[in-house]
Amino acid sequence: MTLDGMSHSERNEYEAYVIECLQEAGIKDSNPATVLKTLDKDAFRRAIGQMKDDFDFGFKPESITSVAQLAEAIWRASQSR
């Protein structure tokens, strides 16, 4: 268990999910440390739309800075259902 409550396998699973959504939206080179502000805005919006459809979550873009943080936000949303 990590400090945020996610297990390492959960962290890997959710980070892989976010990276997959980004790739499907056209962002090919991302990893858990990728800074979201550096991504193509249109492709990122498409990826976020898919993630929101899949998980019904909301987030403040200014409070989430990396792929890893986005994965954690989605995990937290999935835990609160």
N, CA, C and O atoms as a CHARMM CRD file, in Angstrom:
* protein
*
  324
    1    1 MET  N      0.84500  -1.18000   0.00000 PROA 1      0.00000
    2    1 MET  CA     0.00000   0.00000   0.00000 PROA 1      0.00000
    3    1 MET  C      0.89300   1.24700   0.00000 PROA 1      0.00000
    4    1 MET  O      1.85200   1.32300   0.76700 PROA 1      0.00000
    5    2 THR  N      0.58600   2.19400  -0.83500 PROA 2      0.00000
    6    2 THR  CA     1.34300   3.43800  -0.85500 PROA 2      0.00000
    7    2 THR  C      0.70200   4.41600   0.11700 PROA 2      0.00000
    8    2 THR  O     -0.35600   4.13400   0.67900 PROA 2      0.00000
    9    3 LEU  N      1.33600   5.55600   0.31600 PROA 3      0.00000
   10    3 LEU  CA     0.82400   6.53600   1.27100 PROA 3      0.00000
   11    3 LEU  C     -0.56000   7.04800   0.90700 PROA 3      0.00000
   12    3 LEU  O     -1.33500   7.40800   1.79300 PROA 3      0.00000
   13    4 ASP  N     -0.88300   7.08700  -0.37500 PROA 4      0.00000
   14    4 ASP  CA    -2.18500   7.58900  -0.79900 PROA 4      0.00000
   15    4 ASP  C     -3.28300   6.53500  -0.71800 PROA 4      0.00000
   16    4 ASP  O     -4.44600   6.83700  -0.98600 PROA 4      0.00000
   17    5 GLY  N     -2.93200   5.29800  -0.35100 PROA 5      0.00000
   18    5 GLY  CA    -3.92500   4.23500  -0.22800 PROA 5      0.00000
   19    5 GLY  C     -3.96600   3.28300  -1.39900 PROA 5      0.00000
   20    5 GLY  O     -4.56400   2.21100  -1.30200 PROA 5      0.00000
   21    6 MET  N     -3.34600   3.64800  -2.49700 PROA 6      0.00000
   22    6 MET  CA    -3.31000   2.77700  -3.67200 PROA 6      0.00000
   23    6 MET  C     -2.23500   1.71600  -3.48200 PROA 6      0.00000
   24    6 MET  O     -1.15100   1.99900  -2.97100 PROA 6      0.00000
   25    7 SER  N     -2.54200   0.50900  -3.89300 PROA 7      0.00000
   26    7 SER  CA    -1.49200  -0.51500  -3.91700 PROA 7      0.00000
   27    7 SER  C     -0.62900  -0.26900  -5.15400 PROA 7      0.00000
   28    7 SER  O     -1.03000   0.45700  -6.06400 PROA 7      0.00000
   29    8 HSD  N      0.53600  -0.86500  -5.18000 PROA 8      0.00000
   30    8 HSD  CA     1.41000  -0.69800  -6.34800 PROA 8      0.00000
   31    8 HSD  C      0.75300  -1.25200  -7.61000 PROA 8      0.00000
   32    8 HSD  O      0.90100  -0.67900  -8.68900 PROA 8      0.00000
   33    9 SER  N      0.03600  -2.35000  -7.48100 PROA 9      0.00000
   34    9 SER  CA    -0.62600  -2.91600  -8.66700 PROA 9      0.00000
   35    9 SER  C     -1.75800  -2.00600  -9.14000 PROA 9      0.00000
   36    9 SER  O     -1.97200  -1.86400 -10.34400 PROA 9      0.00000
   37   10 GLU  N     -2.49000  -1.38300  -8.19800 PROA 10     0.00000
   38   10 GLU  CA    -3.54200  -0.43100  -8.59000 PROA 10     0.00000
   39   10 GLU  C     -2.91900   0.76800  -9.28400 PROA 10     0.00000
   40   10 GLU  O     -3.42000   1.22300 -10.31200 PROA 10     0.00000
   41   11 ARG  N     -1.82400   1.28400  -8.72500 PROA 11     0.00000
   42   11 ARG  CA    -1.15700   2.43500  -9.33500 PROA 11     0.00000
   43   11 ARG  C     -0.73400   2.08300 -10.76400 PROA 11     0.00000
   44   11 ARG  O     -0.96700   2.85800 -11.69200 PROA 11     0.00000
   45   12 ASN  N     -0.12600   0.93900 -10.93200 PROA 12     0.00000
   46   12 ASN  CA     0.29900   0.51900 -12.27400 PROA 12     0.00000
   47   12 ASN  C     -0.89200   0.38400 -13.21300 PROA 12     0.00000
   48   12 ASN  O     -0.82400   0.80000 -14.37000 PROA 12     0.00000
   49   13 GLU  N     -1.98300  -0.19700 -12.71800 PROA 13     0.00000
   50   13 GLU  CA    -3.18100  -0.40000 -13.53800 PROA 13     0.00000
   51   13 GLU  C     -3.78500   0.92700 -13.98800 PROA 13     0.00000
   52   13 GLU  O     -4.10500   1.09100 -15.16500 PROA 13     0.00000
   53   14 TYR  N     -3.94500   1.87400 -13.06700 PROA 14     0.00000
   54   14 TYR  CA    -4.57200   3.14800 -13.40800 PROA 14     0.00000
   55   14 TYR  C     -3.65000   4.01900 -14.26000 PROA 14     0.00000
   56   14 TYR  O     -4.12200   4.72500 -15.15000 PROA 14     0.00000
   57   15 GLU  N     -2.35500   3.97800 -14.00100 PROA 15     0.00000
   58   15 GLU  CA    -1.42600   4.72500 -14.84300 PROA 15     0.00000
   59   15 GLU  C     -1.43100   4.15900 -16.26200 PROA 15     0.00000
   60   15 GLU  O     -1.40200   4.91800 -17.23100 PROA 15     0.00000
   61   16 ALA  N     -1.46700   2.83500 -16.39000 PROA 16     0.00000
   62   16 ALA  CA    -1.52500   2.21200 -17.72000 PROA 16     0.00000
   63   16 ALA  C     -2.81200   2.60200 -18.43900 PROA 16     0.00000
   64   16 ALA  O     -2.80300   2.83600 -19.64700 PROA 16     0.00000
   65   17 TYR  N     -3.91900   2.67300 -17.70000 PROA 17     0.00000
   66   17 TYR  CA    -5.19700   3.07900 -18.28500 PROA 17     0.00000
   67   17 TYR  C     -5.10400   4.50600 -18.83800 PROA 17     0.00000
   68   17 TYR  O     -5.50900   4.76200 -19.97200 PROA 17     0.00000
   69   18 VAL  N     -4.56800   5.43400 -18.03200 PROA 18     0.00000
   70   18 VAL  CA    -4.45000   6.82800 -18.47500 PROA 18     0.00000
   71   18 VAL  C     -3.55700   6.90600 -19.71200 PROA 18     0.00000
   72   18 VAL  O     -3.89400   7.58900 -20.67900 PROA 18     0.00000
   73   19 ILE  N     -2.43800   6.22000 -19.68800 PROA 19     0.00000
   74   19 ILE  CA    -1.51900   6.23200 -20.82600 PROA 19     0.00000
   75   19 ILE  C     -2.19700   5.65300 -22.06700 PROA 19     0.00000
   76   19 ILE  O     -2.02000   6.17200 -23.16900 PROA 19     0.00000
   77   20 GLU  N     -2.96100   4.59500 -21.89600 PROA 20     0.00000
   78   20 GLU  CA    -3.69000   4.00600 -23.03000 PROA 20     0.00000
   79   20 GLU  C     -4.69500   5.00100 -23.61800 PROA 20     0.00000
   80   20 GLU  O     -4.78600   5.13900 -24.83800 PROA 20     0.00000
   81   21 CYS  N     -5.44300   5.69000 -22.76400 PROA 21     0.00000
   82   21 CYS  CA    -6.40100   6.69700 -23.25000 PROA 21     0.00000
   83   21 CYS  C     -5.67700   7.81700 -23.99200 PROA 21     0.00000
   84   21 CYS  O     -6.14900   8.28100 -25.02900 PROA 21     0.00000
   85   22 LEU  N     -4.54100   8.24800 -23.46900 PROA 22     0.00000
   86   22 LEU  CA    -3.76300   9.28400 -24.13600 PROA 22     0.00000
   87   22 LEU  C     -3.28200   8.79400 -25.50100 PROA 22     0.00000
   88   22 LEU  O     -3.32600   9.54000 -26.47900 PROA 22     0.00000
   89   23 GLN  N     -2.82900   7.55800 -25.56900 PROA 23     0.00000
   90   23 GLN  CA    -2.36400   7.00400 -26.84100 PROA 23     0.00000
   91   23 GLN  C     -3.49800   6.91200 -27.84600 PROA 23     0.00000
   92   23 GLN  O     -3.31400   7.22900 -29.02100 PROA 23     0.00000
   93   24 GLU  N     -4.66500   6.48300 -27.39800 PROA 24     0.00000
   94   24 GLU  CA    -5.81700   6.39400 -28.30000 PROA 24     0.00000
   95   24 GLU  C     -6.23300   7.76300 -28.81900 PROA 24     0.00000
   96   24 GLU  O     -6.79200   7.87500 -29.91100 PROA 24     0.00000
   97   25 ALA  N     -5.96000   8.81000 -28.03100 PROA 25     0.00000
   98   25 ALA  CA    -6.29200  10.17200 -28.44600 PROA 25     0.00000
   99   25 ALA  C     -5.20000  10.79100 -29.32100 PROA 25     0.00000
  100   25 ALA  O     -5.35800  11.90600 -29.81700 PROA 25     0.00000
  101   26 GLY  N     -4.09400  10.06600 -29.50800 PROA 26     0.00000
  102   26 GLY  CA    -3.04100  10.55400 -30.38400 PROA 26     0.00000
  103   26 GLY  C     -1.76900  11.00700 -29.68900 PROA 26     0.00000
  104   26 GLY  O     -0.84400  11.48400 -30.34500 PROA 26     0.00000
  105   27 ILE  N     -1.71000  10.86600 -28.37900 PROA 27     0.00000
  106   27 ILE  CA    -0.50800  11.24100 -27.62600 PROA 27     0.00000
  107   27 ILE  C      0.30600   9.97100 -27.41300 PROA 27     0.00000
  108   27 ILE  O     -0.05500   9.12800 -26.59200 PROA 27     0.00000
  109   28 LYS  N      1.39100   9.83800 -28.14200 PROA 28     0.00000
  110   28 LYS  CA     2.11800   8.56200 -28.17500 PROA 28     0.00000
  111   28 LYS  C      3.15900   8.40600 -27.07600 PROA 28     0.00000
  112   28 LYS  O      3.30800   7.30900 -26.53800 PROA 28     0.00000
  113   29 ASP  N      3.86600   9.43600 -26.73100 PROA 29     0.00000
  114   29 ASP  CA     4.98600   9.31000 -25.79400 PROA 29     0.00000
  115   29 ASP  C      4.63600   9.88100 -24.43000 PROA 29     0.00000
  116   29 ASP  O      4.99700  11.01500 -24.11600 PROA 29     0.00000
  117   30 SER  N      3.94000   9.10500 -23.62700 PROA 30     0.00000
  118   30 SER  CA     3.63100   9.55000 -22.26900 PROA 30     0.00000
  119   30 SER  C      4.02100   8.45500 -21.29200 PROA 30     0.00000
  120   30 SER  O      4.11700   7.28100 -21.64800 PROA 30     0.00000
  121   31 ASN  N      4.24100   8.86300 -20.06600 PROA 31     0.00000
  122   31 ASN  CA     4.58200   7.94800 -18.98400 PROA 31     0.00000
  123   31 ASN  C      4.05100   8.56100 -17.69200 PROA 31     0.00000
  124   31 ASN  O      3.53100   9.67600 -17.73400 PROA 31     0.00000
  125   32 PRO  N      4.15500   7.88900 -16.55200 PROA 32     0.00000
  126   32 PRO  CA     3.58000   8.43200 -15.31900 PROA 32     0.00000
  127   32 PRO  C      4.08700   9.82500 -14.94100 PROA 32     0.00000
  128   32 PRO  O      3.37300  10.58000 -14.28100 PROA 32     0.00000
  129   33 ALA  N      5.30700  10.17100 -15.34900 PROA 33     0.00000
  130   33 ALA  CA     5.86700  11.47800 -15.00000 PROA 33     0.00000
  131   33 ALA  C      5.53300  12.57200 -16.01400 PROA 33     0.00000
  132   33 ALA  O      5.90900  13.72700 -15.81000 PROA 33     0.00000
  133   34 THR  N      4.84900  12.24100 -17.08200 PROA 34     0.00000
  134   34 THR  CA     4.51800  13.22500 -18.11100 PROA 34     0.00000
  135   34 THR  C      3.70400  14.36400 -17.51300 PROA 34     0.00000
  136   34 THR  O      2.71100  14.13800 -16.82100 PROA 34     0.00000
  137   35 VAL  N      4.13800  15.59200 -17.79000 PROA 35     0.00000
  138   35 VAL  CA     3.44500  16.78900 -17.32000 PROA 35     0.00000
  139   35 VAL  C      2.28600  17.06900 -18.27200 PROA 35     0.00000
  140   35 VAL  O      2.47800  17.20100 -19.48100 PROA 35     0.00000
  141   36 LEU  N      1.08700  17.15900 -17.71400 PROA 36     0.00000
  142   36 LEU  CA    -0.11200  17.29200 -18.54500 PROA 36     0.00000
  143   36 LEU  C     -0.12700  18.56800 -19.37200 PROA 36     0.00000
  144   36 LEU  O     -0.63900  18.56400 -20.49200 PROA 36     0.00000
  145   37 LYS  N      0.42300  19.66300 -18.84600 PROA 37     0.00000
  146   37 LYS  CA     0.42200  20.93100 -19.57600 PROA 37     0.00000
  147   37 LYS  C      1.23200  20.86800 -20.86700 PROA 37     0.00000
  148   37 LYS  O      1.06700  21.72000 -21.74000 PROA 37     0.00000
  149   38 THR  N      2.10000  19.87400 -20.99600 PROA 38     0.00000
  150   38 THR  CA     2.93700  19.77100 -22.19700 PROA 38     0.00000
  151   38 THR  C      2.24100  19.01900 -23.32900 PROA 38     0.00000
  152   38 THR  O      2.76100  18.96200 -24.44400 PROA 38     0.00000
  153   39 LEU  N      1.07900  18.44700 -23.05500 PROA 39     0.00000
  154   39 LEU  CA     0.38400  17.61800 -24.04200 PROA 39     0.00000
  155   39 LEU  C     -0.44700  18.46200 -24.99800 PROA 39     0.00000
  156   39 LEU  O     -0.87100  19.56600 -24.65700 PROA 39     0.00000
  157   40 ASP  N     -0.67500  17.94400 -26.18000 PROA 40     0.00000
  158   40 ASP  CA    -1.55300  18.58200 -27.15300 PROA 40     0.00000
  159   40 ASP  C     -2.93900  18.75900 -26.52700 PROA 40     0.00000
  160   40 ASP  O     -3.55000  17.78900 -26.07700 PROA 40     0.00000
  161   41 LYS  N     -3.42300  19.98400 -26.50000 PROA 41     0.00000
  162   41 LYS  CA    -4.68100  20.28600 -25.79700 PROA 41     0.00000
  163   41 LYS  C     -5.88700  19.54100 -26.36800 PROA 41     0.00000
  164   41 LYS  O     -6.70100  19.01300 -25.61100 PROA 41     0.00000
  165   42 ASP  N     -6.00600  19.49500 -27.68200 PROA 42     0.00000
  166   42 ASP  CA    -7.15400  18.81200 -28.28600 PROA 42     0.00000
  167   42 ASP  C     -7.12600  17.31500 -28.00500 PROA 42     0.00000
  168   42 ASP  O     -8.14900  16.72500 -27.65500 PROA 42     0.00000
  169   43 ALA  N     -5.97100  16.70800 -28.15700 PROA 43     0.00000
  170   43 ALA  CA    -5.85000  15.27600 -27.88300 PROA 43     0.00000
  171   43 ALA  C     -6.11100  14.99900 -26.40500 PROA 43     0.00000
  172   43 ALA  O     -6.76000  14.01100 -26.06200 PROA 43     0.00000
  173   44 PHE  N     -5.60900  15.86300 -25.53300 PROA 44     0.00000
  174   44 PHE  CA    -5.82400  15.68200 -24.09800 PROA 44     0.00000
  175   44 PHE  C     -7.31200  15.77900 -23.76500 PROA 44     0.00000
  176   44 PHE  O     -7.82000  14.99500 -22.96300 PROA 44     0.00000
  177   45 ARG  N     -8.01000  16.73300 -24.37300 PROA 45     0.00000
  178   45 ARG  CA    -9.46600  16.85300 -24.15000 PROA 45     0.00000
  179   45 ARG  C    -10.19400  15.58600 -24.58300 PROA 45     0.00000
  180   45 ARG  O    -11.10500  15.13100 -23.89200 PROA 45     0.00000
  181   46 ARG  N     -9.80500  15.01500 -25.71300 PROA 46     0.00000
  182   46 ARG  CA   -10.41700  13.76000 -26.16400 PROA 46     0.00000
  183   46 ARG  C    -10.15700  12.64000 -25.15800 PROA 46     0.00000
  184   46 ARG  O    -11.06300  11.87500 -24.82900 PROA 46     0.00000
  185   47 ALA  N     -8.93800  12.54700 -24.67900 PROA 47     0.00000
  186   47 ALA  CA    -8.59400  11.50100 -23.70700 PROA 47     0.00000
  187   47 ALA  C     -9.37400  11.69000 -22.41100 PROA 47     0.00000
  188   47 ALA  O     -9.88800  10.72100 -21.85100 PROA 47     0.00000
  189   48 ILE  N     -9.46600  12.91700 -21.93300 PROA 48     0.00000
  190   48 ILE  CA   -10.21500  13.18900 -20.69700 PROA 48     0.00000
  191   48 ILE  C    -11.68600  12.85700 -20.89700 PROA 48     0.00000
  192   48 ILE  O    -12.32300  12.31100 -19.99600 PROA 48     0.00000
  193   49 GLY  N    -12.23300  13.17700 -22.06000 PROA 49     0.00000
  194   49 GLY  CA   -13.62500  12.83300 -22.34100 PROA 49     0.00000
  195   49 GLY  C    -13.86300  11.33900 -22.22400 PROA 49     0.00000
  196   49 GLY  O    -14.86400  10.90900 -21.65000 PROA 49     0.00000
  197   50 GLN  N    -12.94500  10.54700 -22.76600 PROA 50     0.00000
  198   50 GLN  CA   -13.06300   9.08800 -22.66800 PROA 50     0.00000
  199   50 GLN  C    -12.97600   8.63400 -21.21100 PROA 50     0.00000
  200   50 GLN  O    -13.75400   7.78700 -20.77300 PROA 50     0.00000
  201   51 MET  N    -12.03200   9.19800 -20.46800 PROA 51     0.00000
  202   51 MET  CA   -11.86600   8.81800 -19.06100 PROA 51     0.00000
  203   51 MET  C    -13.10300   9.17500 -18.24800 PROA 51     0.00000
  204   51 MET  O    -13.53200   8.40800 -17.38600 PROA 51     0.00000
  205   52 LYS  N    -13.67200  10.34600 -18.52800 PROA 52     0.00000
  206   52 LYS  CA   -14.88200  10.75700 -17.80600 PROA 52     0.00000
  207   52 LYS  C    -16.05600   9.85300 -18.15800 PROA 52     0.00000
  208   52 LYS  O    -16.87900   9.54500 -17.29600 PROA 52     0.00000
  209   53 ASP  N    -16.14300   9.42600 -19.40900 PROA 53     0.00000
  210   53 ASP  CA   -17.19600   8.47700 -19.79500 PROA 53     0.00000
  211   53 ASP  C    -17.02900   7.15200 -19.06300 PROA 53     0.00000
  212   53 ASP  O    -18.00900   6.54400 -18.63300 PROA 53     0.00000
  213   54 ASP  N    -15.79200   6.71300 -18.92400 PROA 54     0.00000
  214   54 ASP  CA   -15.51300   5.42600 -18.28100 PROA 54     0.00000
  215   54 ASP  C    -15.67900   5.46700 -16.76800 PROA 54     0.00000
  216   54 ASP  O    -16.14400   4.49600 -16.17100 PROA 54     0.00000
  217   55 PHE  N    -15.30600   6.57800 -16.14200 PROA 55     0.00000
  218   55 PHE  CA   -15.26000   6.62000 -14.67900 PROA 55     0.00000
  219   55 PHE  C    -16.14600   7.67400 -14.03900 PROA 55     0.00000
  220   55 PHE  O    -16.27700   7.67200 -12.81500 PROA 55     0.00000
  221   56 ASP  N    -16.75700   8.56500 -14.78800 PROA 56     0.00000
  222   56 ASP  CA   -17.62300   9.59800 -14.23400 PROA 56     0.00000
  223   56 ASP  C    -16.93200  10.32500 -13.08000 PROA 56     0.00000
  224   56 ASP  O    -17.36900  10.24800 -11.93200 PROA 56     0.00000
  225   57 PHE  N    -15.85800  11.02500 -13.40100 PROA 57     0.00000
  226   57 PHE  CA   -15.12200  11.76200 -12.38700 PROA 57     0.00000
  227   57 PHE  C    -14.91100  13.18300 -12.86800 PROA 57     0.00000
  228   57 PHE  O    -15.02400  13.47300 -14.05900 PROA 57     0.00000
  229   58 GLY  N    -14.60800  14.05400 -11.94100 PROA 58     0.00000
  230   58 GLY  CA   -14.28400  15.42400 -12.27100 PROA 58     0.00000
  231   58 GLY  C    -12.95500  15.78300 -11.63200 PROA 58     0.00000
  232   58 GLY  O    -12.56500  15.18800 -10.62800 PROA 58     0.00000
  233   59 PHE  N    -12.27300  16.73500 -12.19800 PROA 59     0.00000
  234   59 PHE  CA   -11.02100  17.18600 -11.60600 PROA 59     0.00000
  235   59 PHE  C    -10.73900  18.59900 -12.07200 PROA 59     0.00000
  236   59 PHE  O    -11.24300  19.04300 -13.10400 PROA 59     0.00000
  237   60 LYS  N     -9.93000  19.29700 -11.29900 PROA 60     0.00000
  238   60 LYS  CA    -9.50900  20.63900 -11.66100 PROA 60     0.00000
  239   60 LYS  C     -8.16000  20.51400 -12.36500 PROA 60     0.00000
  240   60 LYS  O     -7.17200  20.12200 -11.74400 PROA 60     0.00000
  241   61 PRO  N     -8.11200  20.84000 -13.64100 PROA 61     0.00000
  242   61 PRO  CA    -6.85600  20.66400 -14.37900 PROA 61     0.00000
  243   61 PRO  C     -5.65600  21.33500 -13.71200 PROA 61     0.00000
  244   61 PRO  O     -4.53600  20.83200 -13.80100 PROA 61     0.00000
  245   62 GLU  N     -5.88000  22.45200 -13.05400 PROA 62     0.00000
  246   62 GLU  CA    -4.76400  23.14800 -12.41800 PROA 62     0.00000
  247   62 GLU  C     -4.23500  22.41100 -11.18300 PROA 62     0.00000
  248   62 GLU  O     -3.12300  22.68400 -10.73000 PROA 62     0.00000
  249   63 SER  N     -5.01600  21.48900 -10.64200 PROA 63     0.00000
  250   63 SER  CA    -4.56500  20.76000  -9.45500 PROA 63     0.00000
  251   63 SER  C     -3.92100  19.41900  -9.80000 PROA 63     0.00000
  252   63 SER  O     -3.32400  18.78200  -8.93300 PROA 63     0.00000
  253   64 ILE  N     -4.03300  18.99000 -11.03800 PROA 64     0.00000
  254   64 ILE  CA    -3.46100  17.72000 -11.49000 PROA 64     0.00000
  255   64 ILE  C     -2.35300  18.06200 -12.48200 PROA 64     0.00000
  256   64 ILE  O     -2.61600  18.68000 -13.51400 PROA 64     0.00000
  257   65 THR  N     -1.12400  17.66700 -12.17900 PROA 65     0.00000
  258   65 THR  CA    -0.01700  18.08400 -13.03600 PROA 65     0.00000
  259   65 THR  C      0.63100  16.96600 -13.83600 PROA 65     0.00000
  260   65 THR  O      1.35100  17.23900 -14.79600 PROA 65     0.00000
  261   66 SER  N      0.39100  15.70600 -13.46100 PROA 66     0.00000
  262   66 SER  CA     1.07400  14.61100 -14.15800 PROA 66     0.00000
  263   66 SER  C      0.12400  13.45100 -14.43800 PROA 66     0.00000
  264   66 SER  O     -0.97600  13.38000 -13.88900 PROA 66     0.00000
  265   67 VAL  N      0.56400  12.56200 -15.29000 PROA 67     0.00000
  266   67 VAL  CA    -0.19900  11.34900 -15.58100 PROA 67     0.00000
  267   67 VAL  C     -0.43200  10.57200 -14.28900 PROA 67     0.00000
  268   67 VAL  O     -1.53400  10.07100 -14.06300 PROA 67     0.00000
  269   68 ALA  N      0.58300  10.46400 -13.44300 PROA 68     0.00000
  270   68 ALA  CA     0.44900   9.72100 -12.18200 PROA 68     0.00000
  271   68 ALA  C     -0.62200  10.34200 -11.28900 PROA 68     0.00000
  272   68 ALA  O     -1.40800   9.61600 -10.67900 PROA 68     0.00000
  273   69 GLN  N     -0.66800  11.67300 -11.20200 PROA 69     0.00000
  274   69 GLN  CA    -1.68700  12.33300 -10.38300 PROA 69     0.00000
  275   69 GLN  C     -3.07700  12.14800 -10.97500 PROA 69     0.00000
  276   69 GLN  O     -4.04600  11.98500 -10.23300 PROA 69     0.00000
  277   70 LEU  N     -3.18800  12.17200 -12.28800 PROA 70     0.00000
  278   70 LEU  CA    -4.47500  11.93600 -12.93100 PROA 70     0.00000
  279   70 LEU  C     -4.94400  10.51200 -12.65500 PROA 70     0.00000
  280   70 LEU  O     -6.12200  10.28900 -12.37500 PROA 70     0.00000
  281   71 ALA  N     -4.03500   9.55500 -12.73000 PROA 71     0.00000
  282   71 ALA  CA    -4.38000   8.16100 -12.41800 PROA 71     0.00000
  283   71 ALA  C     -4.88200   8.04300 -10.98100 PROA 71     0.00000
  284   71 ALA  O     -5.84500   7.32400 -10.71200 PROA 71     0.00000
  285   72 GLU  N     -4.23200   8.74700 -10.06600 PROA 72     0.00000
  286   72 GLU  CA    -4.66300   8.71700  -8.66500 PROA 72     0.00000
  287   72 GLU  C     -6.04900   9.33700  -8.50000 PROA 72     0.00000
  288   72 GLU  O     -6.86600   8.82200  -7.73600 PROA 72     0.00000
  289   73 ALA  N     -6.32700  10.43600  -9.20600 PROA 73     0.00000
  290   73 ALA  CA    -7.64300  11.07700  -9.11900 PROA 73     0.00000
  291   73 ALA  C     -8.73800  10.13800  -9.62300 PROA 73     0.00000
  292   73 ALA  O     -9.82100  10.07600  -9.04000 PROA 73     0.00000
  293   74 ILE  N     -8.46300   9.41700 -10.69300 PROA 74     0.00000
  294   74 ILE  CA    -9.44100   8.46000 -11.22000 PROA 74     0.00000
  295   74 ILE  C     -9.63000   7.31500 -10.23300 PROA 74     0.00000
  296   74 ILE  O    -10.75400   6.87000 -10.00400 PROA 74     0.00000
  297   75 TRP  N     -8.53500   6.83900  -9.65000 PROA 75     0.00000
  298   75 TRP  CA    -8.62800   5.77400  -8.63900 PROA 75     0.00000
  299   75 TRP  C     -9.48800   6.23100  -7.46200 PROA 75     0.00000
  300   75 TRP  O    -10.36300   5.49600  -7.00300 PROA 75     0.00000
  301   76 ARG  N     -9.23400   7.45600  -6.97400 PROA 76     0.00000
  302   76 ARG  CA   -10.02300   7.98100  -5.84100 PROA 76     0.00000
  303   76 ARG  C    -11.50800   8.04800  -6.20000 PROA 76     0.00000
  304   76 ARG  O    -12.36000   7.70100  -5.38200 PROA 76     0.00000
  305   77 ALA  N    -11.81400   8.48800  -7.40600 PROA 77     0.00000
  306   77 ALA  CA   -13.21300   8.55400  -7.84700 PROA 77     0.00000
  307   77 ALA  C    -13.82600   7.16300  -7.88600 PROA 77     0.00000
  308   77 ALA  O    -14.98500   6.98000  -7.51500 PROA 77     0.00000
  309   78 SER  N    -13.06000   6.19200  -8.32800 PROA 78     0.00000
  310   78 SER  CA   -13.59400   4.82500  -8.39800 PROA 78     0.00000
  311   78 SER  C    -13.81600   4.24400  -7.00900 PROA 78     0.00000
  312   78 SER  O    -14.68400   3.38800  -6.83200 PROA 78     0.00000
  313   79 GLN  N    -13.05600   4.68900  -6.02900 PROA 79     0.00000
  314   79 GLN  CA   -13.19600   4.19500  -4.66000 PROA 79     0.00000
  315   79 GLN  C    -14.39100   4.82000  -3.94600 PROA 79     0.00000
  316   79 GLN  O    -14.91800   4.24500  -2.99300 PROA 79     0.00000
  317   80 SER  N    -14.81400   5.98900  -4.40200 PROA 80     0.00000
  318   80 SER  CA   -15.90700   6.69600  -3.72500 PROA 80     0.00000
  319   80 SER  C    -17.28300   6.28400  -4.21700 PROA 80     0.00000
  320   80 SER  O    -18.29100   6.77100  -3.70500 PROA 80     0.00000
  321   81 ARG  N    -17.34300   5.39800  -5.19800 PROA 81     0.00000
  322   81 ARG  CA   -18.64300   4.94600  -5.70900 PROA 81     0.00000
  323   81 ARG  C    -19.22600   3.89700  -4.82100 PROA 81     0.00000
  324   81 ARG  O    -20.31700   3.39600  -5.09100 PROA 81     0.00000
